[in-house]
């Protein structure tokens, strides 16, 4: 018998959530047959079988969060000798003839003694909880969340998948970043009435901002207090979905012409909507755009996700009376928000960045 461990899928992920099993105990599988779908932060990925054989045991349940390198299933056979294309790792082999002892029944809710004591103190039934620690163990956080839900008189449900990832990222940003926001607006009448692509124009304006103030297209490592300039502009595009917020990354936008940019953006959005986007396309943005005005709203103080320094928000374009000669005129105005990490950038940096964006957005072409 041999165990098959969850691979890192080439992206250095620390853990993933089991979304669906495509096999059951006793099934015979062939090499490269999909075994399981896992959710890695914001993408669903199928993990193929490294070999042909029979599934002896499934070692994780749907919704379990499994550490990379932890066994997720056991083959009845040992590792296949020619499995050179294995994506995971066959981590343990026992003689095939050796009987597999029946596991001793575990007490309801696997938890450390200290966690059990906390559950007794809070009046929480461990048997009713699903653990989110290693191997499905119940953690202090699981107990505290159950106790808080019980106290509030509402049934609690732990966040999963993308919502869980979003919550963790927002908590990290809140703990690390010192945010400040600058607001302004751009007169876009010249190209709005021509039906120009708003997102492409916004990206072009962000490029102008980055060229004018390169300091905002950078990463900041707070603990080491190191500012790392990024010569390539890899733009995160905030996308609202039913499952939560996804921020795919459009690589090297400065090297793309408008038509190619639109094609790349369309392909990226299609991958997001199908939930087949590769984990690598969700990482390492150098600056982010949130075009929330497509839904509603004018200005917003957005969240900067470290190590990035800045995020640009684009509000709803609407006609507004502005001073003109001989009298006021209605012009289509685009509200802009720039939230930045004040540890690594100044208000002057942000204002100059917006100034460059506005100058580009005023242009008809």
PyMOL commands that set and color helices and strands:
alter all, ss='L'
color gray80, all
select helices_A, chain A and resi 113-122+126-128+134-136+140-152+161-176+189-192+198-212+214-216+253-255+258-274+279-282+292-294+347-362
alter helices_A, ss='H'
color red, helices_A
select strands_A, chain A and resi 2-5+15-21+28-29+34-40+43-48+53-58+65-67+71-75+89-93+179-187+218-221+226-229+235-241+244-250+287-290+310-314+318-322+329-341
alter strands_A, ss='S'
color yellow, strands_A
deselect
rebuild
show_as cartoon
